Amino acid sequence: MKLLFFIFGIFVSFGADVESSKILGICPAPAHSHFTLCFRLMKELADKGHEVSFVNSNPQKTPIKNLKDISVKETAGPISKLMGSFTNFGKLSYIQQLLYINNFGKAQTEIILQHKNIQDLMKSDEHFDLVILYHWLTDALAIFAHKFKCPLVILAPWPSSIFDNYMSGNPAPSSYVTYLSADYDSNMNFWQRIDNTFNQIVGELIVHFKMVPTQNEALKKAFPDAPELSTILYNTSLILTPFHPSLGDPIPLQQNIIEIGGYHVTPPKPLPKDLQDFMDSSTEGVVIFSMGSNVKSSDFTPEKIKTILNAFSKIKQKVLWKFEVDLPDKPANVKILSWLPQSDLIAHPNTVAFISHCGLLGTTEAVYHGVPILGLPVFWDQVKNIAVAVSKGYGLKVDFYDLDEQSFSSALQEIVNNPKYRNTAKERSRIMHDDPVKQLDKAVFWIEYVIRHKGAAHLRSPALNLRWYQLYLLDIISFVVVLVSIFITCLYLLCKCVCRKNNSVKSDKKNK
């Protein structure tokens, strides 16, 4: 078996090389977490010898060989203003959240499509062999696959979901596949399955009848002669998702959906000296606390900050908290930094826990390095990520909106002092690392596979040839219902006729 894995690894690393191709990567999202996912893949493709043009909001200060930035950094400010503070987003219902991000996505897409470099790219005579689109509420940018007449690869920011399943005809049975922001895992009770089914159906309807048409409007506004967006999206060749079975429950996937969770994590780099000394000297352990790039700790209410600091003062471990401003009244064991080399710190052997909003990147890094998570989910997939972590035994959850010192302190004490969470996290880490090839190599292989096979149409599911009512067998169900109804009606009429005849015979006999 090891020999087979070795041979497969050699094949992926050396035997699957293609000639240098021209690849257009599109990731205009200004958030650092989104850029990280895209940049890691684009740089790897450039390192493999491909000529990569990269649309993004964070152009490199030092040029990278084979990677050319197409900067749209001017859109970062307006888009960030649109985003505002996400702190209250999680208080909205699932349907309200979908409608909110639909409106945000349209506004964001319109800003990007009007950027001069995007307009120039659409007018250019460039040639590309492949377009890779980071699929975060900017579906209309798939127009570049049509413009350059080349295959389209989708890089998703989350596991396979309603936002991309329709592009591949991927099944998602509501009986055991939960919707993106469910606060429960796949082991649902009856009422959770009802809730899950309802939200899945409503989500599908909003995607098909609201989100795709809205993105199509944005596309037509910028480029009136563009084809219908759906015709481009339904021709997607490959979907890459940043998920891995070690993070949660496996789900059904079509042949052209590839899971590459953990691909963005790099080997730990040396820490700055002050941080290295801090980590090395913390023999009792260190708790890393970061709420990511969309939710700022400085936006917390004073009461919430005081609650968290009081809890920190009661533990023997030291704490590194990513906080945008300094806290003058912090306990002696708390160190504040405006920015953290998060993955490198989580990788340190003295790290005993990671307090997080439970975005997918941070959750993946924690599992990758075998560190348990204390989750303060705020919105969207963060809720589901921590629900799965709790279910699998490598995390605990505290309600962000109803945070109180007793619940937070109790959960914190439990996660740092009970070894079962760290042991389970280590086991999940071993699962993530136990693959025949690295996730990044897998991503590169399948991207090159699509180029070699000119779109890899043979991976396309027959489900995409069906209309929605055919896919869900609604026409068959309707046909059977009609047949049964006709049969029951005929049986009823026959019985009624027989009864009437019998009554008539009895009446005639009585009259005689």
Secondary structure, DSSP 8 states (H G I E B T S, - for coil): -HHHHHHHHHIIIIIT-----EEEEEE---SHHHHHHHHHHHHHHHHTT-EEEEEESS--SS-BTTEEEEE-GGGHHHHHHHH---TTGGGS-HHHHHHHHHHHHHHHHHHHHTSHHHHHHHHS----SEEEEE-SS-GGGGHHHHHTT--EEEE-SSSS-TTTHHHHT----TTT---TT-SS-SS--HHHHHHHHHHHHHHHHHIIIIIHHHHHHHHHHH-TT---HHHHHTT--EEEE---GGGS------TTEEE-TTTT--------HHHHHHHHH-TT-EEEEE-TTTS-GGGS-HHHHHHHHHHHTTSSSEEEEE-SS--TT--TTEEEES---HHHHHTSTTEEEEEE---HHHHHHHHHHT--EEE---STHHHHHHHHHHHHTSEEE--STT--HHHHHHHHHHHHH-HHHHHHHHHHHHHHH--SS-HHHHHHHHHHHHHHTTTTGGG--GGGGS-HHHHTTHHHHHHHHHHHHHHHHHHHHHHHHHHHHHHHHHHHHHH-
